[in-house]
Amino acid sequence: MMSFKISALRKKEAIMGYLFASPWLLGFSIFSVYAIISVIYYSFTDFNLFTKPNFVGFSNYVELFKFDALFPISLYNTAYYALFSVPLGIIVAFLLAELLNQEVRGLAFFRTIFYLPSIVPAVASSILWLWILNPNFGILNMFLSMLHLPTPLWLGSPEWAKPSLIIMSLWGVGGTMIIFLAGLQDVPQELYESAELDGAGILAKFMHITIPMMSPTLLYSLVMGIIGSFQVFTQAFIMTAGGPANSTLFYVLYLYRNAFQYFKMGYASAQALILLGIVLVLTLIVLGTSKKWVYYMGGT
């Protein structure tokens, strides 16, 4: 009798739990599961939102890889951006976290100042950087001219457009910096004290204690950075519209054009799946190699 009551109670608790979770489950089913299934289906169709999808097999993929001249350009631009913005962002965020982990006066103020740019809306940041990078009256070129250095056209030049957006990406490393700062504060101080007793210097402690102890956090930041960099869109959409000469036509921006300007939803769905595959492969490679350089407490 008692076991029956316990069973009934657990069943009631399970029902209540599912009821409370149902809004999230419903949203996840509609906006994630259904959306993914739809993208897979539409990638094999000719679909423009206004007519019934027409099944075309692998035609969208064949056109992307064989006939679309902008597809490799958008892929190259995105890979270029990811290759430089991700490591630079991690390095800058890590160094800032190291500086802000020191005991100095006004530490809370400096932490706030470095973190604030990361919470500025992307549109506002883009407008601000349009002024900073303006080749005629932008503050960056004014500073370079004072130092008698070359003043590039920045966003107006195909050679400098991508580097401009990479420099801009460093503006928002505050979120990653906070994660690194939290990780640094969890590093046991006894390790540094023991290293000092053995005569280790600053560089030795950084390389043999800080880096290994922070490696799980670095792994997380690397994976998230790769995923985020392959989805860069807002800055290019607002600041350059993919120009000049398609030098900032990033993958997601080109996907957006096909989907919402040319209404080639089937074609854009194929692009989305290819992007998913690229990000998945890169993530698996990073996770697969992490056993060689990521250290976890306890040696596991």
ZADO-1210 file (C-alpha; in nm, 4 decimals, padded with zeros to 6 digits):
<atoms>
<atom x="00.0000" y="00.0000" z="00.0000" code="MET" pos="1"/>
<atom x="00.2835" y="00.2316" z="00.0941" code="MET" pos="2"/>
<atom x="00.4704" y="00.1636" z="-00.2317" code="SER" pos="3"/>
<atom x="00.1508" y="00.2431" z="-00.4240" code="PHE" pos="4"/>
<atom x="00.1265" y="00.5822" z="-00.2503" code="LYS" pos="5"/>
<atom x="00.4945" y="00.6584" z="-00.3243" code="ILE" pos="6"/>
<atom x="00.4441" y="00.5588" z="-00.6866" code="SER" pos="7"/>
<atom x="00.1364" y="00.7810" z="-00.7170" code="ALA" pos="8"/>
<atom x="00.3220" y="01.0701" z="-00.5528" code="LEU" pos="9"/>
<atom x="00.6175" y="01.0367" z="-00.7915" code="ARG" pos="10"/>
<atom x="00.3813" y="01.0219" z="-01.0867" code="LYS" pos="11"/>
<atom x="00.2076" y="01.3387" z="-00.9685" code="LYS" pos="12"/>
<atom x="00.5429" y="01.5140" z="-00.9208" code="GLU" pos="13"/>
<atom x="00.6531" y="01.4066" z="-01.2676" code="ALA" pos="14"/>
<atom x="00.3321" y="01.5433" z="-01.4217" code="ILE" pos="15"/>
<atom x="00.3727" y="01.8731" z="-01.2349" code="MET" pos="16"/>
<atom x="00.7352" y="01.8925" z="-01.3463" code="GLY" pos="17"/>
<atom x="00.6435" y="01.8454" z="-01.7119" code="TYR" pos="18"/>
<atom x="00.3655" y="02.1025" z="-01.6780" code="LEU" pos="19"/>
<atom x="00.6069" y="02.3614" z="-01.5407" code="PHE" pos="20"/>
<atom x="00.8605" y="02.2777" z="-01.8135" code="ALA" pos="21"/>
<atom x="00.5985" y="02.2694" z="-02.0897" code="SER" pos="22"/>
<atom x="00.6432" y="02.6355" z="-02.2023" code="PRO" pos="23"/>
<atom x="01.0135" y="02.5737" z="-02.2617" code="TRP" pos="24"/>
<atom x="00.9501" y="02.2332" z="-02.4195" code="LEU" pos="25"/>
<atom x="00.6890" y="02.3863" z="-02.6498" code="LEU" pos="26"/>
<atom x="00.9208" y="02.6710" z="-02.7503" code="GLY" pos="27"/>
<atom x="01.2115" y="02.4327" z="-02.8059" code="PHE" pos="28"/>
<atom x="00.9965" y="02.2010" z="-03.0178" code="SER" pos="29"/>
<atom x="00.8618" y="02.4815" z="-03.2372" code="ILE" pos="30"/>
<atom x="01.1620" y="02.7103" z="-03.2694" code="PHE" pos="31"/>
<atom x="01.4430" y="02.4533" z="-03.2620" code="SER" pos="32"/>
<atom x="01.3381" y="02.0973" z="-03.3476" code="VAL" pos="33"/>
<atom x="01.0740" y="02.1911" z="-03.6063" code="TYR" pos="34"/>
<atom x="01.2995" y="02.4624" z="-03.7515" code="ALA" pos="35"/>
<atom x="01.5914" y="02.2206" z="-03.7975" code="ILE" pos="36"/>
<atom x="01.3711" y="01.9576" z="-03.9609" code="ILE" pos="37"/>
<atom x="01.2215" y="02.2250" z="-04.1887" code="SER" pos="38"/>
<atom x="01.5641" y="02.3515" z="-04.2948" code="VAL" pos="39"/>
<atom x="01.6744" y="01.9985" z="-04.3838" code="ILE" pos="40"/>
<atom x="01.3599" y="01.9466" z="-04.5924" code="TYR" pos="41"/>
<atom x="01.3688" y="02.2888" z="-04.7637" code="TYR" pos="42"/>
<atom x="01.7355" y="02.2457" z="-04.8568" code="SER" pos="43"/>
<atom x="01.6242" y="01.9849" z="-05.1089" code="PHE" pos="44"/>
<atom x="01.3524" y="02.2060" z="-05.2577" code="THR" pos="45"/>
<atom x="01.3034" y="02.5141" z="-05.4701" code="ASP" pos="46"/>
<atom x="01.1063" y="02.7319" z="-05.2281" code="PHE" pos="47"/>
<atom x="01.0445" y="03.1084" z="-05.2338" code="ASN" pos="48"/>
<atom x="00.7914" y="03.1484" z="-04.9475" code="LEU" pos="49"/>
<atom x="00.5078" y="03.2271" z="-05.1893" code="PHE" pos="50"/>
<atom x="00.4672" y="02.8989" z="-05.3736" code="THR" pos="51"/>
<atom x="00.4592" y="02.5359" z="-05.2738" code="LYS" pos="52"/>
<atom x="00.8082" y="02.3831" z="-05.2253" code="PRO" pos="53"/>
<atom x="00.9252" y="02.1929" z="-05.5314" code="ASN" pos="54"/>
<atom x="01.1574" y="01.8993" z="-05.4595" code="PHE" pos="55"/>
<atom x="01.4838" y="01.9353" z="-05.6561" code="VAL" pos="56"/>
<atom x="01.7118" y="01.6881" z="-05.4796" code="GLY" pos="57"/>
<atom x="02.0733" y="01.7993" z="-05.4452" code="PHE" pos="58"/>
<atom x="02.0437" y="02.0805" z="-05.7022" code="SER" pos="59"/>
<atom x="02.0906" y="02.3543" z="-05.4413" code="ASN" pos="60"/>
<atom x="02.4122" y="02.1969" z="-05.3159" code="TYR" pos="61"/>
<atom x="02.5435" y="02.1393" z="-05.6688" code="VAL" pos="62"/>
<atom x="02.4767" y="02.5025" z="-05.7601" code="GLU" pos="63"/>
<atom x="02.6484" y="02.6262" z="-05.4434" code="LEU" pos="64"/>
<atom x="02.9677" y="02.4301" z="-05.4972" code="PHE" pos="65"/>
<atom x="02.9912" y="02.4402" z="-05.8778" code="LYS" pos="66"/>
<atom x="02.8220" y="02.7537" z="-06.0105" code="PHE" pos="67"/>
<atom x="02.7885" y="03.0130" z="-05.7326" code="ASP" pos="68"/>
<atom x="03.0874" y="03.2488" z="-05.7519" code="ALA" pos="69"/>
<atom x="02.9926" y="03.4307" z="-05.4303" code="LEU" pos="70"/>
<atom x="02.9750" y="03.1148" z="-05.2181" code="PHE" pos="71"/>
<atom x="03.3548" y="03.0558" z="-05.1962" code="PRO" pos="72"/>
<atom x="03.4094" y="03.4300" z="-05.1477" code="ILE" pos="73"/>
<atom x="03.1718" y="03.4398" z="-04.8516" code="SER" pos="74"/>
<atom x="03.3314" y="03.1268" z="-04.7078" code="LEU" pos="75"/>
<atom x="03.6817" y="03.2723" z="-04.7466" code="TYR" pos="76"/>
<atom x="03.5817" y="03.6031" z="-04.5867" code="ASN" pos="77"/>
<atom x="03.4293" y="03.4241" z="-04.2895" code="THR" pos="78"/>
<atom x="03.7263" y="03.1897" z="-04.2467" code="ALA" pos="79"/>
<atom x="03.9649" y="03.4879" z="-04.2645" code="TYR" pos="80"/>
<atom x="03.7647" y="03.6713" z="-03.9997" code="TYR" pos="81"/>
<atom x="03.7487" y="03.3646" z="-03.7736" code="ALA" pos="82"/>
<atom x="04.1191" y="03.2842" z="-03.8151" code="LEU" pos="83"/>
<atom x="04.2265" y="03.6233" z="-03.6817" code="PHE" pos="84"/>
<atom x="03.9401" y="03.7455" z="-03.4615" code="SER" pos="85"/>
<atom x="03.9120" y="03.4325" z="-03.2448" code="VAL" pos="86"/>
<atom x="04.2769" y="03.4010" z="-03.1305" code="PRO" pos="87"/>
<atom x="04.3202" y="03.7782" z="-03.1026" code="LEU" pos="88"/>
<atom x="04.0013" y="03.8054" z="-02.8981" code="GLY" pos="89"/>
<atom x="04.1144" y="03.5287" z="-02.6619" code="ILE" pos="90"/>
<atom x="04.4621" y="03.6792" z="-02.6207" code="ILE" pos="91"/>
<atom x="04.3344" y="04.0322" z="-02.5530" code="VAL" pos="92"/>
<atom x="04.0630" y="03.9091" z="-02.3145" code="ALA" pos="93"/>
<atom x="04.3143" y="03.6911" z="-02.1291" code="PHE" pos="94"/>
<atom x="04.5680" y="03.9715" z="-02.0901" code="LEU" pos="95"/>
<atom x="04.2993" y="04.2112" z="-01.9687" code="LEU" pos="96"/>
<atom x="04.1807" y="03.9510" z="-01.7186" code="ALA" pos="97"/>
<atom x="04.5398" y="03.9106" z="-01.5938" code="GLU" pos="98"/>
<atom x="04.5721" y="04.2857" z="-01.5465" code="LEU" pos="99"/>
<atom x="04.2373" y="04.3116" z="-01.3696" code="LEU" pos="100"/>
<atom x="04.3258" y="04.0211" z="-01.1428" code="ASN" pos="101"/>
<atom x="04.5942" y="04.2315" z="-00.9727" code="GLN" pos="102"/>
<atom x="04.5407" y="04.4162" z="-00.6470" code="GLU" pos="103"/>
<atom x="04.5393" y="04.7812" z="-00.7525" code="VAL" pos="104"/>
<atom x="04.3349" y="05.0851" z="-00.6559" code="ARG" pos="105"/>
<atom x="04.0160" y="05.1461" z="-00.8531" code="GLY" pos="106"/>
<atom x="03.9954" y="04.7851" z="-00.9664" code="LEU" pos="107"/>
<atom x="03.6134" y="04.7827" z="-00.9767" code="ALA" pos="108"/>
<atom x="03.6178" y="05.0950" z="-01.1953" code="PHE" pos="109"/>
<atom x="03.8607" y="04.9441" z="-01.4460" code="PHE" pos="110"/>
<atom x="03.6675" y="04.6167" z="-01.4589" code="ARG" pos="111"/>
<atom x="03.3499" y="04.8094" z="-01.5351" code="THR" pos="112"/>
<atom x="03.5159" y="05.0206" z="-01.8040" code="ILE" pos="113"/>
<atom x="03.6568" y="04.7184" z="-01.9865" code="PHE" pos="114"/>
<atom x="03.3318" y="04.5226" z="-01.9579" code="TYR" pos="115"/>
<atom x="03.0893" y="04.7968" z="-02.0681" code="LEU" pos="116"/>
<atom x="03.1614" y="04.7766" z="-02.4458" code="PRO" pos="117"/>
<atom x="03.0507" y="04.4126" z="-02.4513" code="SER" pos="118"/>
<atom x="02.6962" y="04.5074" z="-02.3462" code="ILE" pos="119"/>
<atom x="02.6589" y="04.7931" z="-02.5945" code="VAL" pos="120"/>
<atom x="02.4043" y="04.6868" z="-02.8613" code="PRO" pos="121"/>
<atom x="02.5634" y="04.5712" z="-03.1861" code="ALA" pos="122"/>
<atom x="02.3863" y="04.8386" z="-03.3911" code="VAL" pos="123"/>
<atom x="02.5067" y="05.1188" z="-03.1625" code="ALA" pos="124"/>
<atom x="02.8609" y="04.9785" z="-03.1690" code="SER" pos="125"/>
<atom x="02.8521" y="04.9630" z="-03.5480" code="SER" pos="126"/>
<atom x="02.7438" y="05.3268" z="-03.5772" code="ILE" pos="127"/>
<atom x="03.0149" y="05.4307" z="-03.3325" code="LEU" pos="128"/>
<atom x="03.2849" y="05.2420" z="-03.5240" code="TRP" pos="129"/>
<atom x="03.1679" y="05.3903" z="-03.8530" code="LEU" pos="130"/>
<atom x="03.2727" y="05.7239" z="-03.7068" code="TRP" pos="131"/>
<atom x="03.5968" y="05.5910" z="-03.5555" code="ILE" pos="132"/>
<atom x="03.7011" y="05.4290" z="-03.8846" code="LEU" pos="133"/>
<atom x="03.5949" y="05.7165" z="-04.1090" code="ASN" pos="134"/>
<atom x="03.8970" y="05.7829" z="-04.3363" code="PRO" pos="135"/>
<atom x="03.8416" y="06.1608" z="-04.3458" code="ASN" pos="136"/>
<atom x="03.7494" y="06.2681" z="-03.9924" code="PHE" pos="137"/>
<atom x="03.7606" y="05.9450" z="-03.7914" code="GLY" pos="138"/>
<atom x="03.9425" y="05.9524" z="-03.4589" code="ILE" pos="139"/>
<atom x="04.1651" y="05.6566" z="-03.5516" code="LEU" pos="140"/>
<atom x="04.3082" y="05.8215" z="-03.8630" code="ASN" pos="141"/>
<atom x="04.3466" y="06.1481" z="-03.6735" code="MET" pos="142"/>
<atom x="04.5586" y="05.9652" z="-03.4174" code="PHE" pos="143"/>
<atom x="04.7650" y="05.7911" z="-03.6869" code="LEU" pos="144"/>
<atom x="04.8271" y="06.1179" z="-03.8709" code="SER" pos="145"/>
<atom x="04.9520" y="06.2760" z="-03.5465" code="MET" pos="146"/>
<atom x="05.2091" y="05.9947" z="-03.5306" code="LEU" pos="147"/>
<atom x="05.2926" y="06.0493" z="-03.9005" code="HIS" pos="148"/>
<atom x="05.1759" y="05.6975" z="-03.9843" code="LEU" pos="149"/>
<atom x="04.9798" y="05.5862" z="-04.2942" code="PRO" pos="150"/>
<atom x="04.6047" y="05.6458" z="-04.2740" code="THR" pos="151"/>
<atom x="04.4189" y="05.3599" z="-04.4486" code="PRO" pos="152"/>
<atom x="04.0726" y="05.3884" z="-04.5978" code="LEU" pos="153"/>
<atom x="03.9613" y="05.1166" z="-04.3534" code="TRP" pos="154"/>
<atom x="03.6065" y="05.0140" z="-04.4482" code="LEU" pos="155"/>
<atom x="03.6422" y="05.1853" z="-04.7857" code="GLY" pos="156"/>
<atom x="03.9282" y="04.9593" z="-04.8919" code="SER" pos="157"/>
<atom x="03.8948" y="04.5902" z="-04.9881" code="PRO" pos="158"/>
<atom x="04.2350" y="04.5244" z="-04.8283" code="GLU" pos="159"/>
<atom x="04.1499" y="04.6888" z="-04.4965" code="TRP" pos="160"/>
<atom x="03.7765" y="04.6175" z="-04.4621" code="ALA" pos="161"/>
<atom x="03.8114" y="04.2760" z="-04.2956" code="LYS" pos="162"/>
<atom x="04.0988" y="04.3866" z="-04.0681" code="PRO" pos="163"/>
<atom x="03.8793" y="04.6820" z="-03.9671" code="SER" pos="164"/>
<atom x="03.6022" y="04.4511" z="-03.8512" code="LEU" pos="165"/>
<atom x="03.8564" y="04.2279" z="-03.6763" code="ILE" pos="166"/>
<atom x="03.9880" y="04.5292" z="-03.4836" code="ILE" pos="167"/>
<atom x="03.6307" y="04.6223" z="-03.3999" code="MET" pos="168"/>
<atom x="03.5658" y="04.2715" z="-03.2651" code="SER" pos="169"/>
<atom x="03.8268" y="04.3334" z="-02.9940" code="LEU" pos="170"/>
<atom x="03.5984" y="04.6086" z="-02.8637" code="TRP" pos="171"/>
<atom x="03.3586" y="04.3461" z="-02.7293" code="GLY" pos="172"/>
<atom x="03.5917" y="04.1049" z="-02.5490" code="VAL" pos="173"/>
<atom x="03.4591" y="04.2140" z="-02.2091" code="GLY" pos="174"/>
<atom x="03.2331" y="03.9113" z="-02.1735" code="GLY" pos="175"/>
<atom x="03.5187" y="03.6695" z="-02.2373" code="THR" pos="176"/>
<atom x="03.7388" y="03.8769" z="-02.0070" code="MET" pos="177"/>
<atom x="03.4931" y="03.8280" z="-01.7195" code="ILE" pos="178"/>
<atom x="03.4954" y="03.4505" z="-01.7765" code="ILE" pos="179"/>
<atom x="03.8760" y="03.4470" z="-01.7714" code="PHE" pos="180"/>
<atom x="03.8806" y="03.6661" z="-01.4622" code="LEU" pos="181"/>
<atom x="03.6533" y="03.4224" z="-01.2791" code="ALA" pos="182"/>
<atom x="03.8779" y="03.1349" z="-01.3865" code="GLY" pos="183"/>
<atom x="04.1943" y="03.3137" z="-01.2707" code="LEU" pos="184"/>
<atom x="04.0464" y="03.3721" z="-00.9284" code="GLN" pos="185"/>
<atom x="03.9870" y="02.9976" z="-00.8955" code="ASP" pos="186"/>
<atom x="04.3526" y="02.9091" z="-00.9527" code="VAL" pos="187"/>
<atom x="04.4896" y="02.7893" z="-00.6147" code="PRO" pos="188"/>
<atom x="04.7360" y="03.0436" z="-00.4765" code="GLN" pos="189"/>
<atom x="04.9352" y="02.7626" z="-00.3137" code="GLU" pos="190"/>
<atom x="05.0626" y="02.6635" z="-00.6583" code="LEU" pos="191"/>
<atom x="05.2139" y="03.0072" z="-00.7135" code="TYR" pos="192"/>
<atom x="05.3636" y="03.0097" z="-00.3642" code="GLU" pos="193"/>
<atom x="05.5227" y="02.6684" z="-00.4179" code="SER" pos="194"/>
<atom x="05.6601" y="02.7795" z="-00.7545" code="ALA" pos="195"/>
<atom x="05.8112" y="03.0928" z="-00.5987" code="GLU" pos="196"/>
<atom x="05.9835" y="02.8792" z="-00.3357" code="LEU" pos="197"/>
<atom x="06.1363" y="02.6777" z="-00.6200" code="ASP" pos="198"/>
<atom x="06.2630" y="02.9981" z="-00.7788" code="GLY" pos="199"/>
<atom x="06.0096" y="03.0249" z="-01.0644" code="ALA" pos="200"/>
<atom x="05.9744" y="03.3662" z="-01.2263" code="GLY" pos="201"/>
<atom x="05.6667" y="03.5433" z="-01.3595" code="ILE" pos="202"/>
<atom x="05.6901" y="03.3878" z="-01.7066" code="LEU" pos="203"/>
<atom x="05.7475" y="03.0362" z="-01.5698" code="ALA" pos="204"/>
<atom x="05.4475" y="03.0648" z="-01.3371" code="LYS" pos="205"/>
<atom x="05.2340" y="03.1934" z="-01.6226" code="PHE" pos="206"/>
<atom x="05.3336" y="02.9150" z="-01.8625" code="MET" pos="207"/>
<atom x="05.3345" y="02.6225" z="-01.6182" code="HIS" pos="208"/>
<atom x="05.0571" y="02.7175" z="-01.3748" code="ILE" pos="209"/>
<atom x="04.8237" y="02.9821" z="-01.5159" code="THR" pos="210"/>
<atom x="04.7889" y="02.8419" z="-01.8670" code="ILE" pos="211"/>
<atom x="04.7337" y="02.4758" z="-01.7639" code="PRO" pos="212"/>
<atom x="04.4875" y="02.5707" z="-01.4892" code="MET" pos="213"/>
<atom x="04.2998" y="02.7984" z="-01.7286" code="MET" pos="214"/>
<atom x="04.2978" y="02.5498" z="-02.0178" code="SER" pos="215"/>
<atom x="03.9333" y="02.4353" z="-01.9642" code="PRO" pos="216"/>
<atom x="03.8225" y="02.8003" z="-01.9758" code="THR" pos="217"/>
<atom x="04.0367" y="02.8587" z="-02.2843" code="LEU" pos="218"/>
<atom x="03.8743" y="02.5560" z="-02.4492" code="LEU" pos="219"/>
<atom x="03.5267" y="02.6918" z="-02.3787" code="TYR" pos="220"/>
<atom x="03.6187" y="03.0360" z="-02.5116" code="SER" pos="221"/>
<atom x="03.7769" y="02.8860" z="-02.8234" code="LEU" pos="222"/>
<atom x="03.4701" y="02.6772" z="-02.9083" code="VAL" pos="223"/>
<atom x="03.2297" y="02.9657" z="-02.8462" code="MET" pos="224"/>
<atom x="03.4557" y="03.2008" z="-03.0405" code="GLY" pos="225"/>
<atom x="03.4591" y="02.9728" z="-03.3448" code="ILE" pos="226"/>
<atom x="03.0815" y="02.9361" z="-03.3377" code="ILE" pos="227"/>
<atom x="03.0307" y="03.3114" z="-03.2970" code="GLY" pos="228"/>
<atom x="03.2821" y="03.4147" z="-03.5632" code="SER" pos="229"/>
<atom x="03.1170" y="03.1977" z="-03.8282" code="PHE" pos="230"/>
<atom x="02.7887" y="03.3765" z="-03.7551" code="GLN" pos="231"/>
<atom x="02.9204" y="03.7329" z="-03.7942" code="VAL" pos="232"/>
<atom x="02.6472" y="03.9378" z="-03.9579" code="PHE" pos="233"/>
<atom x="02.5349" y="04.2597" z="-03.7904" code="THR" pos="234"/>
<atom x="02.8558" y="04.4592" z="-03.8319" code="GLN" pos="235"/>
<atom x="02.8930" y="04.3796" z="-04.2018" code="ALA" pos="236"/>
<atom x="02.5218" y="04.4311" z="-04.2674" code="PHE" pos="237"/>
<atom x="02.5170" y="04.7784" z="-04.1113" code="ILE" pos="238"/>
<atom x="02.8661" y="04.9079" z="-04.1819" code="MET" pos="239"/>
<atom x="02.9597" y="04.7757" z="-04.5270" code="THR" pos="240"/>
<atom x="02.6623" y="04.5818" z="-04.6706" code="ALA" pos="241"/>
<atom x="02.9166" y="04.3250" z="-04.7850" code="GLY" pos="242"/>
<atom x="03.1429" y="04.5706" z="-04.9655" code="GLY" pos="243"/>
<atom x="03.3676" y="04.7032" z="-05.0891" code="PRO" pos="244"/>
<atom x="03.4025" y="04.4535" z="-05.3752" code="ALA" pos="245"/>
<atom x="03.2454" y="04.1766" z="-05.1628" code="ASN" pos="246"/>
<atom x="03.5417" y="04.1905" z="-04.9234" code="SER" pos="247"/>
<atom x="03.3072" y="04.1714" z="-04.6219" code="THR" pos="248"/>
<atom x="03.0429" y="03.9483" z="-04.7744" code="LEU" pos="249"/>
<atom x="03.0399" y="03.7033" z="-04.4844" code="PHE" pos="250"/>
<atom x="02.8675" y="03.3674" z="-04.5033" code="TYR" pos="251"/>
<atom x="02.5630" y="03.4557" z="-04.2929" code="VAL" pos="252"/>
<atom x="02.5213" y="03.7879" z="-04.4728" code="LEU" pos="253"/>
<atom x="02.5143" y="03.6042" z="-04.8059" code="TYR" pos="254"/>
<atom x="02.2706" y="03.3530" z="-04.6573" code="LEU" pos="255"/>
<atom x="02.0494" y="03.6435" z="-04.5472" code="TYR" pos="256"/>
<atom x="02.0522" y="03.7895" z="-04.8964" code="ARG" pos="257"/>
<atom x="01.9454" y="03.4626" z="-05.0558" code="ASN" pos="258"/>
<atom x="01.6721" y="03.4063" z="-04.7984" code="ALA" pos="259"/>
<atom x="01.5197" y="03.7512" z="-04.7462" code="PHE" pos="260"/>
<atom x="01.6225" y="03.9579" z="-05.0474" code="GLN" pos="261"/>
<atom x="01.6100" y="03.7010" z="-05.3275" code="TYR" pos="262"/>
<atom x="01.3560" y="03.4751" z="-05.1453" code="PHE" pos="263"/>
<atom x="01.5543" y="03.1632" z="-05.2338" code="LYS" pos="264"/>
<atom x="01.4627" y="02.9863" z="-04.9121" code="MET" pos="265"/>
<atom x="01.5597" y="02.6402" z="-05.0333" code="GLY" pos="266"/>
<atom x="01.8987" y="02.7676" z="-05.1454" code="TYR" pos="267"/>
<atom x="01.9519" y="02.9500" z="-04.8153" code="ALA" pos="268"/>
<atom x="01.8509" y="02.6366" z="-04.6229" code="SER" pos="269"/>
<atom x="02.1232" y="02.4429" z="-04.8023" code="ALA" pos="270"/>
<atom x="02.3693" y="02.7153" z="-04.7033" code="GLN" pos="271"/>
<atom x="02.2537" y="02.6913" z="-04.3425" code="ALA" pos="272"/>
<atom x="02.3128" y="02.3161" z="-04.3320" code="LEU" pos="273"/>
<atom x="02.6587" y="02.3565" z="-04.4832" code="ILE" pos="274"/>
<atom x="02.7379" y="02.6148" z="-04.2160" code="LEU" pos="275"/>
<atom x="02.6133" y="02.3761" z="-03.9491" code="LEU" pos="276"/>
<atom x="02.8406" y="02.1053" z="-04.0879" code="GLY" pos="277"/>
<atom x="03.1452" y="02.3350" z="-04.0960" code="ILE" pos="278"/>
<atom x="03.0955" y="02.4558" z="-03.7391" code="VAL" pos="279"/>
<atom x="03.0262" y="02.1007" z="-03.6194" code="LEU" pos="280"/>
<atom x="03.3453" y="01.9654" z="-03.7794" code="VAL" pos="281"/>
<atom x="03.5600" y="02.2478" z="-03.6396" code="LEU" pos="282"/>
<atom x="03.4091" y="02.2042" z="-03.2936" code="THR" pos="283"/>
<atom x="03.4710" y="01.8288" z="-03.2985" code="LEU" pos="284"/>
<atom x="03.8312" y="01.8861" z="-03.4091" code="ILE" pos="285"/>
<atom x="03.8910" y="02.1275" z="-03.1212" code="VAL" pos="286"/>
<atom x="03.7253" y="01.8957" z="-02.8699" code="LEU" pos="287"/>
<atom x="03.9110" y="01.5958" z="-03.0103" code="GLY" pos="288"/>
<atom x="04.2498" y="01.7638" z="-02.9705" code="THR" pos="289"/>
<atom x="04.1644" y="01.9080" z="-02.6287" code="SER" pos="290"/>
<atom x="04.2848" y="01.5918" z="-02.4513" code="LYS" pos="291"/>
<atom x="04.6388" y="01.6878" z="-02.5482" code="LYS" pos="292"/>
<atom x="04.6348" y="02.0401" z="-02.4030" code="TRP" pos="293"/>
<atom x="04.3462" y="02.0761" z="-02.1590" code="VAL" pos="294"/>
<atom x="04.4194" y="01.9991" z="-01.7946" code="TYR" pos="295"/>
<atom x="04.1408" y="01.9273" z="-01.5466" code="TYR" pos="296"/>
<atom x="04.1808" y="01.9312" z="-01.1698" code="MET" pos="297"/>
<atom x="04.2393" y="01.5776" z="-01.0462" code="GLY" pos="298"/>
<atom x="04.4199" y="01.4781" z="-01.3663" code="GLY" pos="299"/>
<atom x="04.1038" y="01.3645" z="-01.5521" code="THR" pos="300"/>
</atoms>
